[in-house]
Amino acid sequence: MAKYIRYTKNFYFVFTVLFIIWMVFIDSNDIISHIKLRSKLNDLENQKEFYQERKEKIQAEREELLSNYELLEKFARERYLMKRKTEDLYVIVEE
């Protein structure tokens, strides 16, 4: 017990302990905040990879649609219900 009392009388030891406590728990840039921010950063990087892959897939589909007229017409008919002037369009909704 005498050893601990001797250390608490040392100004530099007390200051160092208080500084460490301040930096770990009290400061606005504490370790807990860094851990949370690191976790959020990892999640955002994973989302970035997902959206980059999705973007590449969409660009490939777009290039395919723009290069093939028949495929473009099929896409427009199915997705946007487009038709020619001489055609009638019937939409069947399954319940």
C-alpha positions as protocol buffer text, in pm:
chain_id: "A"
residue {
  index: 1
  type: MET
  ca { x: 0 y: 0 z: 0 }
}
residue {
  index: 2
  type: ALA
  ca { x: 290 y: 230 z: 69 }
}
residue {
  index: 3
  type: LYS
  ca { x: 405 y: 194 z: -292 }
}
residue {
  index: 4
  type: TYR
  ca { x: 72 y: 325 z: -423 }
}
residue {
  index: 5
  type: ILE
  ca { x: 79 y: 623 z: -191 }
}
residue {
  index: 6
  type: ARG
  ca { x: 429 y: 703 z: -306 }
}
residue {
  index: 7
  type: TYR
  ca { x: 314 y: 705 z: -671 }
}
residue {
  index: 8
  type: THR
  ca { x: 17 y: 928 z: -601 }
}
residue {
  index: 9
  type: LYS
  ca { x: 246 y: 1193 z: -456 }
}
residue {
  index: 10
  type: ASN
  ca { x: 438 y: 1208 z: -783 }
}
residue {
  index: 11
  type: PHE
  ca { x: 295 y: 1494 z: -993 }
}
residue {
  index: 12
  type: TYR
  ca { x: 396 y: 1341 z: -1327 }
}
residue {
  index: 13
  type: PHE
  ca { x: 235 y: 1006 z: -1249 }
}
residue {
  index: 14
  type: VAL
  ca { x: -90 y: 1166 z: -1140 }
}
residue {
  index: 15
  type: PHE
  ca { x: -92 y: 1396 z: -1440 }
}
residue {
  index: 16
  type: THR
  ca { x: -28 y: 1104 z: -1677 }
}
residue {
  index: 17
  type: VAL
  ca { x: -308 y: 895 z: -1526 }
}
residue {
  index: 18
  type: LEU
  ca { x: -551 y: 1186 z: -1543 }
}
residue {
  index: 19
  type: PHE
  ca { x: -447 y: 1260 z: -1902 }
}
residue {
  index: 20
  type: ILE
  ca { x: -505 y: 897 z: -2004 }
}
residue {
  index: 21
  type: ILE
  ca { x: -847 y: 893 z: -1836 }
}
residue {
  index: 22
  type: TRP
  ca { x: -935 y: 1220 z: -2007 }
}
residue {
  index: 23
  type: MET
  ca { x: -831 y: 1093 z: -2352 }
}
residue {
  index: 24
  type: VAL
  ca { x: -1001 y: 754 z: -2319 }
}
residue {
  index: 25
  type: PHE
  ca { x: -1336 y: 851 z: -2167 }
}
residue {
  index: 26
  type: ILE
  ca { x: -1405 y: 1225 z: -2153 }
}
residue {
  index: 27
  type: ASP
  ca { x: -1261 y: 1389 z: -2466 }
}
residue {
  index: 28
  type: SER
  ca { x: -1480 y: 1438 z: -2773 }
}
residue {
  index: 29
  type: ASN
  ca { x: -1232 y: 1228 z: -2974 }
}
residue {
  index: 30
  type: ASP
  ca { x: -1226 y: 941 z: -2726 }
}
residue {
  index: 31
  type: ILE
  ca { x: -1152 y: 581 z: -2813 }
}
residue {
  index: 32
  type: ILE
  ca { x: -1517 y: 474 z: -2803 }
}
residue {
  index: 33
  type: SER
  ca { x: -1604 y: 733 z: -3068 }
}
residue {
  index: 34
  type: HIS
  ca { x: -1314 y: 614 z: -3282 }
}
residue {
  index: 35
  type: ILE
  ca { x: -1436 y: 255 z: -3262 }
}
residue {
  index: 36
  type: LYS
  ca { x: -1789 y: 357 z: -3364 }
}
residue {
  index: 37
  type: LEU
  ca { x: -1660 y: 569 z: -3651 }
}
residue {
  index: 38
  type: ARG
  ca { x: -1433 y: 287 z: -3770 }
}
residue {
  index: 39
  type: SER
  ca { x: -1730 y: 49 z: -3773 }
}
residue {
  index: 40
  type: LYS
  ca { x: -1938 y: 298 z: -3969 }
}
residue {
  index: 41
  type: LEU
  ca { x: -1651 y: 348 z: -4214 }
}
residue {
  index: 42
  type: ASN
  ca { x: -1630 y: -27 z: -4276 }
}
residue {
  index: 43
  type: ASP
  ca { x: -2004 y: -44 z: -4340 }
}
residue {
  index: 44
  type: LEU
  ca { x: -1983 y: 246 z: -4585 }
}
residue {
  index: 45
  type: GLU
  ca { x: -1691 y: 86 z: -4768 }
}
residue {
  index: 46
  type: ASN
  ca { x: -1894 y: -234 z: -4806 }
}
residue {
  index: 47
  type: GLN
  ca { x: -2185 y: -32 z: -4943 }
}
residue {
  index: 48
  type: LYS
  ca { x: -1948 y: 144 z: -5181 }
}
residue {
  index: 49
  type: GLU
  ca { x: -1828 y: -190 z: -5320 }
}
residue {
  index: 50
  type: PHE
  ca { x: -2188 y: -308 z: -5362 }
}
residue {
  index: 51
  type: TYR
  ca { x: -2291 y: 5 z: -5550 }
}
residue {
  index: 52
  type: GLN
  ca { x: -1981 y: -2 z: -5770 }
}
residue {
  index: 53
  type: GLU
  ca { x: -2061 y: -360 z: -5873 }
}
residue {
  index: 54
  type: ARG
  ca { x: -2423 y: -262 z: -5936 }
}
residue {
  index: 55
  type: LYS
  ca { x: -2310 y: 38 z: -6143 }
}
residue {
  index: 56
  type: GLU
  ca { x: -2087 y: -183 z: -6358 }
}
residue {
  index: 57
  type: LYS
  ca { x: -2375 y: -428 z: -6412 }
}
residue {
  index: 58
  type: ILE
  ca { x: -2612 y: -148 z: -6513 }
}
residue {
  index: 59
  type: GLN
  ca { x: -2354 y: 1 z: -6750 }
}
residue {
  index: 60
  type: ALA
  ca { x: -2307 y: -337 z: -6916 }
}
residue {
  index: 61
  type: GLU
  ca { x: -2684 y: -376 z: -6958 }
}
residue {
  index: 62
  type: ARG
  ca { x: -2707 y: -23 z: -7098 }
}
residue {
  index: 63
  type: GLU
  ca { x: -2435 y: -89 z: -7354 }
}
residue {
  index: 64
  type: GLU
  ca { x: -2612 y: -410 z: -7455 }
}
residue {
  index: 65
  type: LEU
  ca { x: -2944 y: -227 z: -7493 }
}
residue {
  index: 66
  type: LEU
  ca { x: -2796 y: 56 z: -7697 }
}
residue {
  index: 67
  type: SER
  ca { x: -2614 y: -181 z: -7931 }
}
residue {
  index: 68
  type: ASN
  ca { x: -2910 y: -409 z: -8009 }
}
residue {
  index: 69
  type: TYR
  ca { x: -3227 y: -244 z: -8142 }
}
residue {
  index: 70
  type: GLU
  ca { x: -3448 y: -550 z: -8095 }
}
residue {
  index: 71
  type: LEU
  ca { x: -3345 y: -584 z: -7732 }
}
residue {
  index: 72
  type: LEU
  ca { x: -3411 y: -212 z: -7678 }
}
residue {
  index: 73
  type: GLU
  ca { x: -3759 y: -246 z: -7826 }
}
residue {
  index: 74
  type: LYS
  ca { x: -3832 y: -550 z: -7609 }
}
residue {
  index: 75
  type: PHE
  ca { x: -3712 y: -361 z: -7299 }
}
residue {
  index: 76
  type: ALA
  ca { x: -3928 y: -58 z: -7380 }
}
residue {
  index: 77
  type: ARG
  ca { x: -4236 y: -273 z: -7443 }
}
residue {
  index: 78
  type: GLU
  ca { x: -4200 y: -472 z: -7121 }
}
residue {
  index: 79
  type: ARG
  ca { x: -4083 y: -203 z: -6885 }
}
residue {
  index: 80
  type: TYR
  ca { x: -4266 y: 107 z: -7003 }
}
residue {
  index: 81
  type: LEU
  ca { x: -4563 y: -58 z: -7177 }
}
residue {
  index: 82
  type: MET
  ca { x: -4483 y: 110 z: -7508 }
}
residue {
  index: 83
  type: LYS
  ca { x: -4652 y: 0 z: -7829 }
}
residue {
  index: 84
  type: ARG
  ca { x: -4668 y: 76 z: -8196 }
}
residue {
  index: 85
  type: LYS
  ca { x: -4949 y: 288 z: -8340 }
}
residue {
  index: 86
  type: THR
  ca { x: -5116 y: -10 z: -8501 }
}
residue {
  index: 87
  type: GLU
  ca { x: -5109 y: -230 z: -8191 }
}
residue {
  index: 88
  type: ASP
  ca { x: -5340 y: -267 z: -7895 }
}
residue {
  index: 89
  type: LEU
  ca { x: -5192 y: -326 z: -7553 }
}
residue {
  index: 90
  type: TYR
  ca { x: -5357 y: -540 z: -7290 }
}
residue {
  index: 91
  type: VAL
  ca { x: -5217 y: -550 z: -6938 }
}
residue {
  index: 92
  type: ILE
  ca { x: -5303 y: -864 z: -6745 }
}
residue {
  index: 93
  type: VAL
  ca { x: -5264 y: -833 z: -6370 }
}
residue {
  index: 94
  type: GLU
  ca { x: -5240 y: -1161 z: -6184 }
}
residue {
  index: 95
  type: GLU
  ca { x: -5388 y: -1166 z: -5837 }
}
